[in-house]
Amino acid sequence: MTAVMTASDAASRHALVPAWVEDAGKLVLRVTVGVLVLLHGLFKIGSGPGFVLKMLAAHNLPLALGYLVYVGEILAPVLIIAGVWTRAASLVVVVNMVVAVLLVHTGQVLALTNQGGWALELQGLYLFGALAILLLGAGRFALAGHQRGLN
């Protein structure tokens, strides 16, 4: 048995799964990742970017970069949820999460918790969920509709 999928195999698979089901899955992914990241951003509105600024100072980076956390955790998730400029917004979240891991969590990248889970599973969910949205796009259940390009 071969693991290679032919074009006709792919076409028949898509015939079995209606397009709206795939688009509904994209919507669920967008809303889930968007809301979870947005909650972190809303917390930072209340508490301020002090923690982020401390991390930047510890790495001798410009403190002004700390305010970009609001773009990555407020603006980008709202765009992802709404389905507007979805791919660009997802890229912003991916970059935001990579920077967060590099600034705060580098010692945990290969670590496991006492329960056997990855120490960065939450950050991994945000990072790879946003990456999946970047690759898949918004789907048709989005304010911008089923457009190509940045959505």
Steps between C-alpha positions, in 0.01 A plus 500: 500500500636840407468814709503730197174684440410561138306798372190285454532375862516860622204598282286214630593589858380855443182366345430317829563805720288801404688828475286657772623237747862595434408868531317430827815331631704807404248718685526286815880517484500877440259576784672266745854625442385860465301507824770322701773740385268801538436414866873534567500837325201625697679406820801705387275802444403483866843419639712691249801377304735511801595132487573520128706815549706327772572209266608735222726693739657175620592422139616857422222553246317831442214538746279647227472147358304404811197689380482278192358234731169685462515450124577131543250433778216747434487619138615179328263269692205729429585491129536120514163458672332735253666340200657818367864495383508163669831372363684824583349508850595135552856577399507776762385251767762247386776762528361617835511145636850431368622819671319402822664157499843649428470770769331306777484126438823382337584284800167319466511412130601139567349473849208289614266573789457268801194360320703413190369781277717743309586798721413735212180334384298821534757703308524213249123507451510872426805477275402196296130588498588838349735326256216269392274803444778666301522193275125431471362853476169621638254300293169640384354557848688826542417868467732522202339193346677225313764725345850392406815682602529638850176339613 
